[in-house]
Amino acid sequence: MSKPQTLASSVIYEGRIFDLRVDTIREGDVEYTREIVVHKGSAVIVPVFDDGTVALVRQYRHAAGKYMLEIPAGSLEHGEDPREGAIRELEEEIGVTAENVELLTEFYVSPGFLTEKMFVYLATGLTETAQNLESDELIEIERIPLDTAVAMTLDGRIEDAKTIIGLLLSDARLQ
């Protein structure tokens, strides 16, 4: 099967976090348009301390209309290595550095309309430093046992997809 041909592409919005593009595509004899949200990708990290606790951040997510409990994450800078981005986010949001940073998985968030790819890392061997939050990052850190966090993913108390994936894969890796 050959890849469809992009006939035209037009950026209709340029934003701080993402751009919006409209593409005209030909697949065989069929032409169609797609609205594409263009995102540089995200680094995600699961910080697990020696005592078996995981650091999560609670923050308001306007699109969901509520506060959510999540693992640390952030958008990658243009051309930034995902591992370096994860290490940066770990220290910025949680205020720790890691002796070990291991890639668990990478996945597309919603490939039907979004180019964002998330890279999920496990961080262990943690040493506390200091948070370095951006001015619009209003977060609260919660440290809870990893097995409790996993139970929260299974009973619906944690609703964020990257957090569910990261916690379940970290738990499986650390078994």
N, C-alpha and C positions, 0 to 999 in steps of 0.2 A: 504494500500500500504506500503510495507516494504522499508526501507531506503537502497539505493545501498551500496554495500560493497567496501571499499577501499582495493585493492589488493597490491598496492605498492605506496610509496611516496618518492620522492627524491628531496632534496633542491639543486638547480643548481646555485643559486646566493644568496649571503648574502650581503645586503646593509645597509646603515645608516638608511634609511626610510622604506624600505620594503625588503622582500626576495621573491625569485621566486622558486616555487615548481612545480614538475610534478607528477601528481597522475594517477594511473591506477585504473579504477573503473569497477565493474561488476554490472549491473542492469538487473536482470533477466538472460537471456541468452546472453546479449550483453556486450562486454568489450570495453572500450574506454579510452582515455587519456585526461586529462585537465591540462592546464597550469594555475596555481593559483598564484596571487600576494598576499602575506601574509603581512598584515598591522595591527598594534596594535590598530587602531581606532583613532578617532579624536574628540576633544572637540570643539564645535562651540558656540559662544555667541553673542546675539544681544543686544548691549548696548543702551538703550533708556533713554535719559536725561529727567528731569522734564519739560523742555521747549518743549518736543515733537520731538526733533531731535534725530537722530541715528548716531553713529560714525561708519564709514566704513573705510576700508583701501584700498588704491590703490597701487597695486604692479605688477611688471612684472611677467607674467606666461609664461615661455619658451615653454611649451607644446602647449599653445594656440597661442604663438607668439605675444602677446600684453599685454598691461597694463589692468588690470581688477579691478573693484570695488567690494569689498567683505566685509562680516562681519568677525570679528576676529575669527581665528581658528588655531588649531595646533594639531600635533600628540600627542597622549597620551604616557606617559612613561610606561614602562612595569609594569603592575599591578596597575596603577594609576586610582583612582576613576574619572569617567568622569566629575562630577560636580567640583571637585577640579582642574582638568585640564582646565575647562572652566574659572574658577576664575583666575587661573594662567595666561592664555592667555589674559584675559581682562586687567590685570594690565601690563603685558609685552608689549602688542601691543598698547593699548589705553592709559594706564597710569591712570586707574581709578579702584576703588573698588566698590562693589555693596552691598547695604543693603539687596536686594532681588534677588535671583537667582532661577529661576523656569524652570524645564524641560518642553520643548514644544513637542519634538518628538525625536525619534531615528530611523535611517534607514540605510540600506545597500546601499552603493554608486553604485555599479555595481556587483550584486551577481553572475553574470555569470562567472567572473574570479577574483574577488577581495574580500578579506575577510574584508576590512575596513567597520566599522560601525561608523556612525557619531551620536553624541549626541548633540542636539541643545537646548540651554538655552536662556531665556530672562532675562536680567539684568536691574533692576531699582533701584532707590534710590542711584544714583551714586555720588561718591566723588572723585575728582581729586587727584592723587598722582604723580607718575612719570613713564614714559615709561622705560622698561628694555629690549630692543631689543637684539636678538642674532646677532652675527656679520654678518650673511648673510641675515638678514631681512632688506630690503631696502623698507620701506613703507612710505606712506604719508597718514595722517588721514584727512578724509573729514566728516564734520558734516552737515547733511542735514535733513530737516523735514521728519519724517517717511512717511507721505502721498506722498511726492515727491519720496522717495525711492521705495515705492510700485508702483507708476506710472512708474518708471524706469524699474521695473521688468516686467510690463505689456506691455511696448512698445519696449522691447528688448535691452535697454541700459545697463541693468544688465544681464549678461549671465551665471553667476556662479550658479549652481544648489543649493548648500547649502545656498547661499545668498537669492535666490528666495524663497526657502522654509522657511528660518528663518524670512525674512521680512514679508511674507504673513501671517505666523502663529502668529507673534508678533502683527501685525496690528489687526488681528481677536481677539486676546486675550485682547488687550487693548481697544477695542470698548466698 
